């Protein structure tokens, strides 16, 4: 059920109406088709229109200056050296460029998407045993705007042995919608990634959440993208190993990644609602594993060489 929020301004209400009263599935499928059209002229026009609404679009940071399609622009890679990694062994890095949304301690199993809008871990994560690990732990909401870098990376050295895919809706995940739609993250399409380490007492899980015009998550270790057309298994076994900072996958557009950490972790200094964070910067502290000696202190093409993009 949707809940009216009297604090919304007229422009926020209009934003909500335009982005969430559209036929979301068809708008998302259309954008998926349109973004794949390979036409340099159409792509330049589309980017110019996009920049009229996103003055923070920074294409000069991309490895390529020219794009064959809008999708190629959305999923652009960055020039080497632009995202230094925090190599301190007890630090969990941000997996993506984002604006920090609601964050803090989990109250039992209750999490907040916005003030006054709770949801439970059990509603979001289909594995009850996994959800139980985060009781009274930490959560951080990371919102990727459409103009941001859309690839996400391993926040620590870890292994992923299964992806839990949950098919769902494609509500917008911007702050306006989070104040209007109850349990929005639990309604949207999403994937649950447990990041396994050698110490089972410490738990980290990422939940990438799709949204309108996105609804496509590509993980380099899976053959198929997870999107509205996916018809495969919901529990997808795999054996993917990552070093801290190595690329895991990408969204086709902006969206959200929810980070869940067990109770031993603490948010890093300065990480709070509204904070702009980049890949590789400190997000949490308290990770138990020792760091590895590495000569590369920035995200690079070499660190992603194990997977095709």
Backbone as CSV, one residue per row, in Angstrom:
resi,resn,N_x,N_y,N_z,CA_x,CA_y,CA_z,C_x,C_y,C_z
1,UNK,0.853,-1.190,0.000,0.000,0.000,0.000,0.886,1.237,0.000
2,UNK,0.525,2.264,-0.776,1.245,3.525,-0.784,0.738,4.409,0.340
3,UNK,1.625,5.184,0.877,1.287,6.050,1.992,1.554,7.498,1.589
4,UNK,0.570,8.354,1.702,0.749,9.764,1.357,1.677,10.433,2.347
5,UNK,2.566,11.290,1.852,3.512,12.006,2.697,3.263,13.488,2.554
6,UNK,2.690,14.148,3.583,2.330,15.551,3.450,3.524,16.469,3.276
7,UNK,4.748,16.033,3.640,5.925,16.879,3.549,6.450,17.056,2.144
8,UNK,5.919,16.349,1.175,6.426,16.452,-0.188,6.030,17.784,-0.822
9,UNK,6.969,18.365,-1.569,6.681,19.598,-2.293,5.926,19.267,-3.571
10,UNK,5.425,20.314,-4.243,4.695,20.109,-5.495,5.602,19.480,-6.555
11,UNK,6.872,19.915,-6.616,7.790,19.357,-7.617,8.096,17.900,-7.321
12,UNK,8.200,17.541,-6.034,8.443,16.142,-5.671,7.248,15.268,-6.043
13,UNK,6.043,15.795,-5.812,4.852,15.034,-6.189,4.773,14.832,-7.700
14,UNK,5.156,15.878,-8.473,5.161,15.763,-9.924,6.207,14.745,-10.372
15,UNK,7.384,14.778,-9.744,8.441,13.810,-10.051,7.949,12.388,-9.825
16,UNK,7.284,12.179,-8.701,6.771,10.847,-8.377,5.734,10.407,-9.402
17,UNK,4.855,11.340,-9.776,3.804,11.020,-10.742,4.391,10.619,-12.091
18,UNK,5.380,11.390,-12.575,5.939,11.142,-13.895,6.765,9.864,-13.952
19,UNK,7.485,9.536,-12.864,8.400,8.399,-12.901,7.793,7.104,-12.397
20,UNK,6.658,7.160,-11.713,6.104,5.940,-11.139,4.681,5.618,-11.585
21,UNK,4.019,6.542,-12.291,2.697,6.229,-12.805,2.732,5.835,-14.267
22,UNK,3.947,5.783,-14.828,4.106,5.249,-16.177,3.935,3.730,-16.132
23,UNK,3.660,3.091,-17.265,3.700,1.613,-17.299,5.156,1.180,-17.144
24,UNK,5.573,0.881,-15.906,6.989,0.726,-15.583,7.662,-0.386,-16.373
25,UNK,6.987,-1.514,-16.496,7.601,-2.633,-17.204,7.870,-2.278,-18.661
26,UNK,6.879,-1.686,-19.332,7.057,-1.377,-20.748,8.055,-0.247,-20.958
27,UNK,8.059,0.734,-20.048,9.048,1.812,-20.149,10.462,1.260,-19.994
28,UNK,10.612,0.291,-19.084,11.923,-0.305,-18.839,12.367,-1.152,-20.028
29,UNK,11.464,-1.954,-20.578,11.797,-2.760,-21.753,12.139,-1.876,-22.954
30,UNK,11.379,-0.772,-23.099,11.675,0.161,-24.198,13.070,0.752,-24.042
31,UNK,13.406,1.199,-22.825,14.719,1.793,-22.619,15.835,0.774,-22.858
32,UNK,15.599,-0.482,-22.467,16.582,-1.516,-22.738,16.832,-1.682,-24.227
33,UNK,15.745,-1.659,-25.025,15.871,-1.754,-26.481,16.539,-0.504,-27.055
34,UNK,16.065,0.667,-26.643,16.574,1.926,-27.190,18.059,2.109,-26.882
35,UNK,18.469,1.751,-25.663,19.856,1.995,-25.254,20.850,1.125,-26.023
36,UNK,20.370,0.052,-26.660,21.259,-0.838,-27.408,21.402,-0.446,-28.878
37,UNK,20.645,0.520,-29.340,20.741,0.937,-30.742,22.123,1.544,-30.989
38,UNK,22.853,0.983,-31.928,24.198,1.477,-32.227,24.127,2.512,-33.351
39,UNK,24.128,3.763,-32.938,24.088,4.888,-33.871,24.807,6.059,-33.205
40,UNK,26.005,6.402,-33.650,26.740,7.507,-33.028,25.953,8.814,-32.989
41,UNK,25.202,9.096,-34.056,24.434,10.347,-34.105,23.313,10.320,-33.065
42,UNK,22.519,9.249,-33.049,21.438,9.117,-32.073,21.983,9.128,-30.656
43,UNK,23.126,8.507,-30.449,23.728,8.468,-29.117,24.148,9.858,-28.665
44,UNK,24.754,10.634,-29.555,25.158,11.999,-29.195,23.943,12.853,-28.839
45,UNK,22.876,12.716,-29.600,21.652,13.476,-29.310,21.071,13.052,-27.967
46,UNK,21.033,11.747,-27.716,20.480,11.233,-26.461,21.292,11.718,-25.266
47,UNK,22.613,11.714,-25.387,23.469,12.184,-24.290,23.277,13.677,-24.066
48,UNK,23.122,14.441,-25.144,22.903,15.887,-25.007,21.600,16.170,-24.266
49,UNK,20.543,15.418,-24.591,19.273,15.577,-23.874,19.441,15.169,-22.410
50,UNK,20.132,14.074,-22.182,20.394,13.589,-20.824,21.116,14.643,-19.998
51,UNK,22.120,15.306,-20.595,22.899,16.312,-19.867,22.067,17.533,-19.492
52,UNK,20.973,17.764,-20.196,20.080,18.872,-19.828,19.440,18.626,-18.459
53,UNK,19.292,17.352,-18.088,18.669,16.998,-16.821,19.681,16.497,-15.785
54,UNK,20.928,16.328,-16.194,21.962,15.804,-15.281,23.244,16.587,-15.494
55,UNK,23.360,17.722,-14.787,24.539,18.563,-14.973,25.786,17.989,-14.308
56,UNK,25.629,16.866,-13.586,26.787,16.239,-12.948,27.315,15.045,-13.749
57,UNK,26.875,14.892,-14.995,27.362,13.811,-15.846,28.802,14.126,-16.243
58,UNK,29.752,13.253,-15.876,31.183,13.519,-16.059,31.781,12.513,-17.040
59,UNK,31.529,12.701,-18.312,32.011,11.757,-19.306,33.505,11.918,-19.567
60,UNK,34.086,13.027,-19.122,35.521,13.202,-19.315,36.330,12.229,-18.458
61,UNK,35.670,11.594,-17.470,36.349,10.596,-16.642,36.363,9.214,-17.288
62,UNK,35.627,9.051,-18.376,35.509,7.735,-19.013,36.733,7.407,-19.854
63,UNK,36.996,6.105,-20.001,38.115,5.660,-20.841,37.906,6.068,-22.293
64,UNK,36.636,6.027,-22.756,36.320,6.360,-24.140,35.617,7.712,-24.208
65,UNK,35.861,8.451,-25.278,35.212,9.755,-25.467,33.962,9.638,-26.338
66,UNK,33.901,8.617,-27.146,32.782,8.454,-28.076,32.136,7.095,-27.825
67,UNK,30.805,7.058,-27.943,30.052,5.855,-27.623,29.175,5.465,-28.816
68,UNK,29.104,4.161,-29.063,28.279,3.658,-30.171,26.807,3.605,-29.796
69,UNK,26.513,3.497,-28.500,25.126,3.386,-28.046,24.997,4.034,-26.679
70,UNK,23.757,4.290,-26.287,23.510,4.861,-24.969,23.903,3.861,-23.880
71,UNK,23.678,2.580,-24.124,24.067,1.547,-23.160,25.569,1.576,-22.910
72,UNK,26.342,1.785,-23.971,27.793,1.850,-23.830,28.206,3.026,-22.953
73,UNK,27.428,4.107,-23.025,27.687,5.262,-22.161,27.304,4.954,-20.717
74,UNK,26.129,4.357,-20.525,25.684,4.000,-19.183,26.706,3.120,-18.466
75,UNK,27.268,2.158,-19.197,28.133,1.153,-18.576,29.617,1.476,-18.781
76,UNK,29.929,2.718,-19.015,31.306,3.146,-19.295,32.270,2.752,-18.171
77,UNK,33.499,2.500,-18.565,34.576,2.289,-17.609,35.319,3.599,-17.402
78,UNK,36.002,3.704,-16.283,36.735,4.927,-15.953,38.197,4.825,-16.360
79,UNK,38.818,5.973,-16.514,40.257,6.004,-16.760,40.983,5.411,-15.551
80,UNK,42.060,4.680,-15.782,42.809,4.103,-14.660,43.288,5.181,-13.690
81,UNK,43.248,4.856,-12.402,43.786,5.754,-11.386,42.808,6.730,-10.776
82,UNK,41.547,6.748,-11.252,40.590,7.730,-10.748,39.909,7.306,-9.450
83,UNK,40.021,6.040,-9.072,39.363,5.549,-7.859,40.370,4.815,-6.970
84,UNK,41.164,5.558,-6.174,42.134,4.904,-5.285,41.430,4.015,-4.265
85,UNK,42.047,2.878,-3.975,41.502,1.947,-2.987,42.069,2.230,-1.606
86,UNK,41.223,2.156,-0.605,41.694,2.189,0.778,42.170,0.774,1.117
87,UNK,43.471,0.582,1.218,44.048,-0.750,1.378,44.205,-1.182,2.834
88,UNK,43.731,-0.375,3.780,43.819,-0.797,5.174,43.043,-2.102,5.353
89,UNK,43.650,-3.102,5.987,43.030,-4.437,6.026,41.704,-4.502,6.769
90,UNK,41.451,-3.574,7.695,40.193,-3.632,8.454,39.079,-2.827,7.805
91,UNK,39.333,-2.246,6.625,38.367,-1.355,5.972,37.584,-2.108,4.896
92,UNK,36.268,-1.900,4.916,35.385,-2.342,3.843,35.156,-1.130,2.939
93,UNK,35.527,-1.254,1.677,35.410,-0.128,0.750,34.001,-0.020,0.178
94,UNK,33.666,1.153,-0.283,32.398,1.315,-1.002,32.460,0.523,-2.296
95,UNK,31.417,-0.246,-2.606,31.424,-1.018,-3.853,31.112,-0.180,-5.085
96,UNK,30.665,1.071,-4.897,30.213,1.865,-6.043,30.307,3.345,-5.722
97,UNK,30.220,4.158,-6.767,29.994,5.589,-6.590,28.540,5.765,-6.197
98,UNK,28.256,6.584,-5.196,26.868,6.683,-4.730,26.679,7.887,-3.824
99,UNK,25.403,8.157,-3.575,24.997,9.058,-2.499,24.453,8.168,-1.384
100,UNK,24.959,8.353,-0.184,24.512,7.535,0.942,23.091,7.946,1.314
101,UNK,22.202,6.953,1.346,20.834,7.190,1.785,20.698,6.834,3.255
102,UNK,19.543,6.336,3.626,19.314,5.956,5.010,20.321,4.892,5.426
103,UNK,20.847,5.010,6.644,21.853,4.068,7.126,21.840,4.063,8.650
104,UNK,22.479,3.065,9.235,22.553,3.001,10.692,22.450,1.581,11.200
105,UNK,22.106,1.464,12.478,21.941,0.166,13.099,20.603,-0.454,12.703
106,UNK,20.608,-1.749,12.461,19.379,-2.487,12.206,18.718,-2.757,13.551
107,UNK,17.443,-2.421,13.671,16.711,-2.600,14.925,16.097,-3.995,14.949
108,UNK,16.821,-4.948,15.527,16.385,-6.335,15.432,16.533,-6.766,13.993
109,UNK,15.408,-6.961,13.304,15.467,-7.261,11.870,14.788,-6.162,11.051
110,UNK,14.588,-4.991,11.674,13.882,-3.896,11.007,14.871,-2.879,10.452
111,UNK,14.680,-2.543,9.167,15.520,-1.612,8.436,14.627,-0.495,7.907
112,UNK,15.199,0.676,7.654,14.409,1.804,7.159,14.871,2.197,5.765
113,UNK,13.909,2.353,4.831,14.226,2.886,3.514,14.148,4.414,3.525
114,UNK,13.343,4.957,4.420,13.219,6.395,4.655,12.588,6.549,6.036
115,UNK,12.623,7.753,6.584,12.065,7.968,7.909,10.584,7.579,7.937
116,UNK,10.250,6.670,8.857,8.877,6.231,8.984,8.460,5.144,8.012
117,UNK,9.397,4.643,7.203,9.095,3.606,6.213,10.013,2.406,6.432
118,UNK,9.641,1.524,7.372,10.486,0.365,7.651,10.170,-0.819,6.736
119,UNK,11.129,-1.732,6.668,10.902,-3.054,6.092,11.737,-4.024,6.912
120,UNK,11.536,-5.316,6.740,12.294,-6.279,7.527,13.288,-7.017,6.642
121,UNK,14.334,-7.524,7.264,15.326,-8.313,6.543,14.685,-9.522,5.870
122,UNK,13.715,-10.132,6.545,13.050,-11.308,5.989,12.242,-10.967,4.741
123,UNK,11.716,-9.724,4.669,10.976,-9.308,3.484,11.908,-9.127,2.285
124,UNK,13.141,-8.743,2.561,14.084,-8.399,1.489,14.920,-9.587,1.036
125,UNK,15.408,-10.373,2.004,16.359,-11.453,1.738,15.626,-12.783,1.840
126,UNK,15.564,-13.573,0.755,14.769,-14.807,0.790,15.340,-15.901,1.687
127,UNK,16.629,-15.859,1.985,17.271,-16.860,2.833,17.174,-16.414,4.291
128,UNK,16.319,-17.092,5.069,16.084,-16.683,6.458,17.339,-16.778,7.307
129,UNK,18.163,-17.801,7.073,19.391,-17.960,7.855,20.374,-16.827,7.562
130,UNK,20.461,-16.433,6.297,21.336,-15.312,5.945,20.814,-14.015,6.544
131,UNK,19.511,-13.780,6.437,18.912,-12.563,6.995,19.172,-12.463,8.496
132,UNK,19.134,-13.592,9.193,19.304,-13.594,10.643,20.694,-13.134,11.066
133,UNK,21.682,-13.265,10.203,23.047,-12.839,10.549,23.164,-11.332,10.741
134,UNK,22.196,-10.596,10.192,22.301,-9.140,10.234,21.387,-8.507,11.288
135,UNK,20.781,-9.319,12.123,19.999,-8.766,13.229,20.903,-7.867,14.071
136,UNK,20.440,-6.639,14.304,21.182,-5.652,15.101,22.548,-5.305,14.501
137,UNK,22.675,-5.553,13.205,23.905,-5.194,12.514,23.828,-3.791,11.927
138,UNK,24.569,-3.569,10.851,24.608,-2.277,10.182,23.998,-2.387,8.795
139,UNK,23.363,-1.302,8.337,22.912,-1.238,6.942,23.254,0.124,6.372
140,UNK,23.563,0.141,5.095,23.860,1.391,4.386,23.191,1.317,3.019
141,UNK,22.431,2.341,2.668,21.779,2.435,1.363,22.647,3.294,0.453
142,UNK,23.059,2.748,-0.679,23.902,3.461,-1.633,23.106,3.697,-2.919
143,UNK,22.784,4.954,-3.195,21.973,5.293,-4.368,22.862,5.769,-5.509
144,UNK,22.774,5.091,-6.636,23.514,5.468,-7.834,22.599,6.296,-8.729
145,UNK,22.912,7.556,-8.920,22.155,8.369,-9.853,22.457,7.920,-11.281
146,UNK,21.550,8.249,-12.197,21.726,7.809,-13.582,23.013,8.362,-14.196
147,UNK,23.478,9.501,-13.711,24.674,10.133,-14.265,25.970,9.539,-13.725
148,UNK,25.883,8.692,-12.705,27.084,8.189,-12.051,27.691,6.994,-12.788
149,UNK,28.887,6.654,-12.393,29.567,5.424,-12.812,28.732,4.246,-12.326
150,UNK,28.384,3.300,-13.226,27.380,2.279,-12.919,27.953,0.911,-12.578
151,UNK,29.273,0.794,-12.526,29.884,-0.501,-12.221,30.119,-0.622,-10.717
152,UNK,30.031,-1.869,-10.216,30.255,-2.068,-8.785,31.331,-3.119,-8.555
153,UNK,32.019,-2.992,-7.434,33.263,-3.705,-7.178,33.233,-4.397,-5.816
154,UNK,34.135,-5.346,-5.634,34.221,-6.074,-4.365,34.758,-5.147,-3.272
155,UNK,34.034,-5.015,-2.167,34.493,-4.123,-1.089,35.602,-4.725,-0.228
156,UNK,35.773,-6.048,-0.321,36.821,-6.775,0.407,37.226,-7.973,-0.454
157,UNK,38.313,-8.646,-0.072,38.594,-9.944,-0.678,37.472,-10.890,-0.283
158,UNK,36.891,-11.586,-1.248,35.715,-12.392,-0.916,35.453,-13.449,-1.988
159,UNK,34.480,-14.309,-1.682,34.022,-15.330,-2.614,32.500,-15.285,-2.650
160,UNK,31.927,-15.442,-3.834,30.476,-15.529,-3.999,30.164,-16.920,-4.525
161,UNK,29.360,-17.672,-3.783,29.060,-19.046,-4.184,27.622,-19.205,-4.690
162,UNK,26.813,-18.138,-4.560,25.435,-18.215,-5.036,24.865,-16.811,-5.213
163,UNK,24.050,-16.649,-6.229,23.283,-15.422,-6.418,21.812,-15.774,-6.235
164,UNK,21.139,-15.077,-5.334,19.694,-15.255,-5.150,18.986,-14.135,-5.901
165,UNK,18.275,-14.512,-6.957,17.581,-13.526,-7.786,16.109,-13.490,-7.412
166,UNK,15.598,-12.274,-7.190,14.194,-12.085,-6.847,13.565,-11.199,-7.923
167,UNK,12.659,-11.777,-8.704,11.965,-11.005,-9.724,10.961,-10.072,-9.046
168,UNK,10.738,-8.921,-9.644,9.807,-7.987,-9.014,9.488,-6.800,-9.893
169,UNK,9.012,-5.757,-9.255,8.581,-4.541,-9.934,9.791,-3.671,-10.263
170,UNK,9.537,-2.501,-10.858,10.619,-1.579,-11.209,10.258,-0.153,-10.782
171,UNK,9.847,-0.005,-9.525,9.600,1.335,-9.001,10.885,2.158,-9.070
172,UNK,10.739,3.457,-9.274,11.868,4.364,-9.120,12.374,4.253,-7.681
173,UNK,13.689,4.361,-7.488,14.240,4.245,-6.134,14.802,5.577,-5.641
174,UNK,14.338,6.696,-6.224,14.817,7.996,-5.757,14.162,8.350,-4.416
175,UNK,14.674,9.372,-3.707,14.162,9.697,-2.372,12.668,9.989,-2.336
176,UNK,12.126,10.558,-3.414,10.701,10.860,-3.440,9.888,9.570,-3.353
177,UNK,10.244,8.581,-4.165,9.517,7.310,-4.153,9.684,6.586,-2.821
178,UNK,10.872,6.689,-2.211,11.108,6.008,-0.936,10.243,6.577,0.185
179,UNK,9.786,7.817,0.016,8.879,8.427,0.993,7.418,8.120,0.706
180,UNK,7.157,7.461,-0.416,5.777,7.246,-0.846,5.363,5.772,-0.874
181,UNK,6.290,4.890,-1.227,5.947,3.488,-1.466,6.503,2.622,-0.343
182,UNK,5.617,2.015,0.416,6.035,1.164,1.522,6.774,-0.076,1.008
183,UNK,7.849,-0.434,1.703,8.640,-1.634,1.394,9.032,-1.689,-0.078
184,UNK,9.462,-0.544,-0.595,9.765,-0.443,-2.021,10.871,-1.414,-2.425
185,UNK,11.964,-1.456,-1.663,13.076,-2.333,-2.016,12.645,-3.807,-2.042
186,UNK,11.683,-4.145,-1.195,11.202,-5.532,-1.129,10.281,-5.875,-2.291
187,UNK,9.791,-4.862,-2.995,8.912,-5.070,-4.146,9.689,-5.136,-5.454
188,UNK,10.852,-4.479,-5.486,11.584,-4.364,-6.748,12.433,-5.595,-7.042
189,UNK,12.769,-5.735,-8.311,13.687,-6.774,-8.745,15.039,-6.564,-8.073
190,UNK,15.672,-7.669,-7.641,16.931,-7.532,-6.905,17.714,-8.840,-6.927
191,UNK,18.972,-8.738,-6.511,19.833,-9.910,-6.368,20.504,-9.828,-4.999
192,UNK,20.697,-10.974,-4.365,21.331,-11.040,-3.049,22.674,-11.736,-3.214
193,UNK,23.750,-11.038,-2.821,25.108,-11.555,-2.959,25.762,-11.621,-1.584
194,UNK,25.913,-12.811,-1.045,26.660,-12.968,0.203,28.149,-12.984,-0.137
195,UNK,28.926,-12.109,0.520,30.370,-12.030,0.294,31.062,-12.871,1.359
196,UNK,31.503,-14.037,0.989,32.049,-14.977,1.967,33.536,-14.720,2.201
197,UNK,33.929,-14.855,3.452,35.343,-14.762,3.823,35.682,-15.963,4.697
198,UNK,36.929,-16.027,5.166,37.352,-17.176,5.973,36.770,-17.149,7.378
199,UNK,36.349,-15.998,7.845,35.786,-15.883,9.189,34.269,-15.800,9.084
200,UNK,33.586,-16.881,9.415,32.138,-16.951,9.266,31.395,-16.145,10.315
201,UNK,32.103,-15.630,11.332,31.448,-14.796,12.343,31.204,-13.378,11.830
202,UNK,31.891,-13.031,10.758,31.737,-11.705,10.153,31.006,-11.886,8.823
203,UNK,29.937,-11.127,8.628,29.131,-11.295,7.410,28.925,-9.966,6.694
204,UNK,29.010,-10.036,5.373,28.720,-8.898,4.506,27.848,-9.394,3.354
205,UNK,26.825,-8.655,3.023,25.964,-8.993,1.890,25.620,-7.728,1.122
206,UNK,25.677,-7.820,-0.196,25.241,-6.740,-1.078,23.922,-7.143,-1.724
207,UNK,22.992,-6.174,-1.796,21.723,-6.415,-2.479,21.535,-5.327,-3.537
208,UNK,21.991,-5.572,-4.777,21.697,-4.624,-5.855,20.205,-4.663,-6.184
209,UNK,19.588,-3.474,-6.238,18.150,-3.363,-6.486,17.938,-2.644,-7.818
210,UNK,17.189,-3.263,-8.719,16.890,-2.653,-10.014,15.770,-1.628,-9.858
211,UNK,15.566,-0.823,-10.901,14.551,0.232,-10.845,14.040,0.519,-12.246
212,UNK,13.081,1.438,-12.334,12.516,1.796,-13.627,13.617,2.259,-14.575
213,UNK,13.551,1.815,-15.809,14.517,2.086,-16.872,15.822,1.325,-16.672
214,UNK,15.952,0.587,-15.559,17.168,-0.189,-15.301,16.825,-1.656,-15.491
215,UNK,16.380,-2.285,-14.397,15.948,-3.688,-14.391,16.878,-4.589,-15.184
216,UNK,18.157,-4.323,-15.131,19.133,-5.210,-15.756,20.420,-5.122,-14.969
217,UNK,20.808,-6.254,-14.385,22.052,-6.355,-13.635,22.919,-7.403,-14.304
218,UNK,24.140,-7.031,-14.634,25.065,-7.967,-15.277,26.189,-8.296,-14.316
219,UNK,26.330,-9.583,-13.994,27.428,-10.055,-13.158,28.398,-10.800,-14.064
220,UNK,29.667,-10.476,-13.976,30.633,-11.025,-14.916,30.797,-12.541,-14.805
221,UNK,30.423,-13.105,-13.680,30.604,-14.539,-13.471,29.349,-15.343,-13.826
222,UNK,28.291,-14.672,-14.299,27.080,-15.349,-14.773,26.950,-15.133,-16.278
223,UNK,26.462,-16.137,-16.980,26.368,-16.029,-18.435,25.240,-15.109,-18.886
224,UNK,24.148,-15.088,-18.135,22.990,-14.280,-18.524,22.851,-13.051,-17.636
225,UNK,22.428,-11.914,-18.194,22.061,-10.781,-17.335,20.770,-11.091,-16.592
226,UNK,20.595,-10.487,-15.440,19.362,-10.646,-14.672,18.489,-9.439,-14.975
227,UNK,17.386,-9.686,-15.702,16.520,-8.587,-16.113,15.086,-9.095,-16.253
228,UNK,14.208,-8.250,-16.777,12.797,-8.606,-16.883,12.548,-9.785,-17.815
229,UNK,13.508,-10.085,-18.679,13.349,-11.204,-19.603,13.955,-12.500,-19.077
230,UNK,14.606,-12.434,-17.930,15.266,-13.630,-17.380,14.228,-14.659,-16.946
231,UNK,14.438,-15.914,-17.333,13.501,-16.983,-16.986,14.227,-18.181,-16.364
232,UNK,15.410,-17.977,-15.866,16.187,-19.071,-15.300,15.890,-19.296,-13.828
233,UNK,16.782,-20.011,-13.158,16.623,-20.350,-11.745,16.753,-19.108,-10.866
234,UNK,16.091,-19.138,-9.725,16.202,-18.036,-8.776,17.434,-18.173,-7.878
235,UNK,17.858,-19.404,-7.635,19.086,-19.648,-6.886,20.136,-20.118,-7.879
236,UNK,21.129,-19.272,-8.123,22.116,-19.532,-9.174,23.467,-19.837,-8.529
237,UNK,23.903,-21.096,-8.559,25.202,-21.424,-7.957,26.350,-20.890,-8.807
238,UNK,27.453,-20.558,-8.165,28.627,-20.062,-8.869,29.841,-20.237,-7.962
239,UNK,31.001,-19.935,-8.466,32.217,-19.945,-7.650,33.103,-18.823,-8.155
240,UNK,32.826,-17.615,-7.675,33.538,-16.421,-8.124,34.356,-15.858,-6.968
241,UNK,35.616,-15.601,-7.215,36.513,-15.064,-6.188,36.995,-13.688,-6.623
242,UNK,37.037,-12.782,-5.677,37.388,-11.396,-5.976,38.422,-10.870,-5.002
243,UNK,39.307,-10.067,-5.539,40.169,-9.263,-4.688,39.464,-7.939,-4.412
244,UNK,39.823,-7.324,-3.341,39.277,-6.020,-2.986,39.461,-5.052,-4.157
245,UNK,38.366,-4.466,-4.595,38.407,-3.506,-5.694,38.130,-4.086,-7.055
246,UNK,38.104,-5.408,-7.178,37.860,-6.017,-8.483,36.393,-5.882,-8.860
247,UNK,36.146,-5.678,-10.153,34.784,-5.431,-10.615,33.933,-6.693,-10.561
248,UNK,32.719,-6.552,-10.001,31.757,-7.653,-9.912,30.770,-7.613,-11.077
249,UNK,30.307,-6.413,-11.430,29.310,-6.288,-12.486,28.875,-4.851,-12.648
250,UNK,27.702,-4.660,-13.263,27.226,-3.296,-13.484,25.717,-3.274,-13.670
251,UNK,25.146,-2.087,-13.411,23.759,-1.788,-13.758,23.740,-1.203,-15.172
252,UNK,22.595,-1.284,-15.831,22.446,-0.646,-17.130,22.141,0.846,-16.985
253,UNK,21.838,1.296,-15.789,21.403,2.678,-15.547,21.635,2.919,-14.055
254,UNK,21.193,4.013,-13.490,21.356,4.220,-12.055,20.433,3.320,-11.253
255,UNK,20.769,3.050,-10.017,19.906,2.257,-9.147,20.411,2.333,-7.717
256,UNK,20.307,1.228,-6.952,20.661,1.237,-5.538,21.351,-0.072,-5.162
257,UNK,22.328,0.018,-4.269,22.919,-1.166,-3.654,22.739,-1.038,-2.146
258,UNK,22.115,-2.045,-1.535,21.970,-2.097,-0.091,23.119,-2.930,0.467
259,UNK,23.794,-2.401,1.475,24.917,-3.094,2.114,24.486,-3.503,3.514
260,UNK,24.643,-4.782,3.843,24.328,-5.290,5.173,25.597,-5.872,5.794
261,UNK,25.836,-5.528,7.052,27.033,-5.990,7.756,26.648,-6.474,9.143
262,UNK,27.319,-7.512,9.608,27.038,-8.031,10.950,27.487,-7.030,12.009
263,UNK,27.109,-7.310,13.259,27.228,-6.325,14.327,28.626,-5.869,14.671
264,UNK,29.662,-6.588,14.227,31.037,-6.194,14.559,31.504,-4.964,13.785
265,UNK,30.823,-4.656,12.698,31.259,-3.547,11.851,30.718,-2.204,12.343
266,UNK,31.454,-1.150,12.023,31.038,0.225,12.295,31.154,1.035,11.004
267,UNK,30.265,2.008,10.860,30.399,2.906,9.711,31.660,3.741,9.852
268,UNK,32.326,3.977,8.737,33.529,4.802,8.747,33.175,6.258,9.010
269,UNK,34.133,7.008,9.481,33.924,8.420,9.802,33.432,9.175,8.573
270,UNK,32.404,9.978,8.761,31.866,10.802,7.677,30.808,10.137,6.832
271,UNK,30.606,8.822,6.999,29.605,8.124,6.206,28.245,8.292,6.863
272,UNK,27.414,9.128,6.266,26.084,9.395,6.779,25.172,9.804,5.643
273,UNK,23.906,9.971,5.932,22.928,10.281,4.894,23.303,11.556,4.149
274,UNK,23.304,11.471,2.822,23.636,12.608,1.976,25.098,12.673,1.570
275,UNK,25.927,11.833,2.166,27.358,11.837,1.859,27.611,11.257,0.470
276,UNK,28.437,11.928,-0.331,28.827,11.408,-1.640,30.079,10.559,-1.455
277,UNK,30.005,9.307,-1.903,31.125,8.393,-1.724,31.492,7.794,-3.071
278,UNK,32.756,7.399,-3.208,33.218,6.812,-4.459,33.754,5.406,-4.215
279,UNK,33.805,4.636,-5.290,34.367,3.297,-5.216,35.748,3.353,-4.566
280,UNK,35.988,2.443,-3.632,37.306,2.342,-3.021,37.477,3.130,-1.754
281,UNK,36.569,4.070,-1.472,36.667,4.837,-0.228,36.115,4.024,0.941
282,UNK,36.564,4.359,2.143,36.172,3.609,3.339,34.682,3.756,3.604
283,UNK,34.004,2.617,3.744,32.573,2.586,4.030,32.316,2.061,5.441
284,UNK,32.990,0.970,5.797,32.862,0.342,7.108,34.256,-0.007,7.627
285,UNK,34.379,-0.140,8.931,35.611,-0.631,9.533,35.278,-1.832,10.413
286,UNK,36.305,-2.634,10.689,36.121,-3.790,11.548,36.274,-5.113,10.838
287,UNK,36.696,-5.094,9.553,36.847,-6.358,8.827,38.025,-7.141,9.410
288,UNK,37.878,-8.469,9.624,38.896,-9.227,10.356,40.066,-9.744,9.535
289,UNK,39.928,-9.813,8.227,40.964,-10.480,7.436,42.154,-9.571,7.202
290,UNK,43.368,-10.124,7.239,44.553,-9.321,6.923,44.565,-8.941,5.458
291,UNK,45.131,-7.811,5.132,45.216,-7.391,3.735,46.314,-8.142,3.022
292,UNK,46.269,-8.062,1.709,47.295,-8.677,0.880,48.207,-7.596,0.345
293,UNK,49.463,-7.948,0.169,50.394,-7.006,-0.441,50.024,-6.837,-1.903
294,UNK,49.801,-5.590,-2.295,49.405,-5.331,-3.680,50.165,-4.127,-4.192
295,UNK,50.625,-4.214,-5.415,51.344,-3.094,-6.011,50.394,-2.086,-6.631
296,UNK,49.158,-2.516,-6.933,48.191,-1.613,-7.569,47.272,-1.039,-6.498
297,UNK,47.263,0.269,-6.341,46.457,0.920,-5.321,45.236,1.599,-5.902
298,UNK,44.974,1.371,-7.189,43.807,1.974,-7.837,43.104,0.903,-8.659
299,UNK,41.824,1.128,-8.957,41.124,0.249,-9.872,41.774,0.371,-11.237
300,UNK,41.966,-0.745,-11.901,42.631,-0.717,-13.193,42.065,-1.795,-14.091
301,UNK,42.413,-1.737,-15.361,41.985,-2.777,-16.291,42.566,-4.114,-15.883
302,UNK,43.801,-4.120,-15.348,44.433,-5.371,-14.957,43.652,-6.070,-13.864
303,UNK,43.107,-5.288,-12.897,42.382,-5.903,-11.791,41.092,-6.556,-12.249
304,UNK,40.584,-6.176,-13.432,39.335,-6.735,-13.937,39.557,-7.768,-15.040
305,UNK,40.833,-8.137,-15.265,41.143,-8.956,-16.421,40.583,-10.361,-16.347
306,UNK,40.196,-10.810,-15.138,39.705,-12.181,-14.988,38.315,-12.361,-15.584
307,UNK,37.607,-11.267,-15.876,36.240,-11.370,-16.364,36.088,-10.565,-17.645
308,UNK,35.241,-11.072,-18.520,34.900,-10.321,-19.724,33.832,-9.299,-19.395
309,UNK,33.870,-8.163,-20.033,32.819,-7.159,-19.881,32.080,-7.034,-21.198
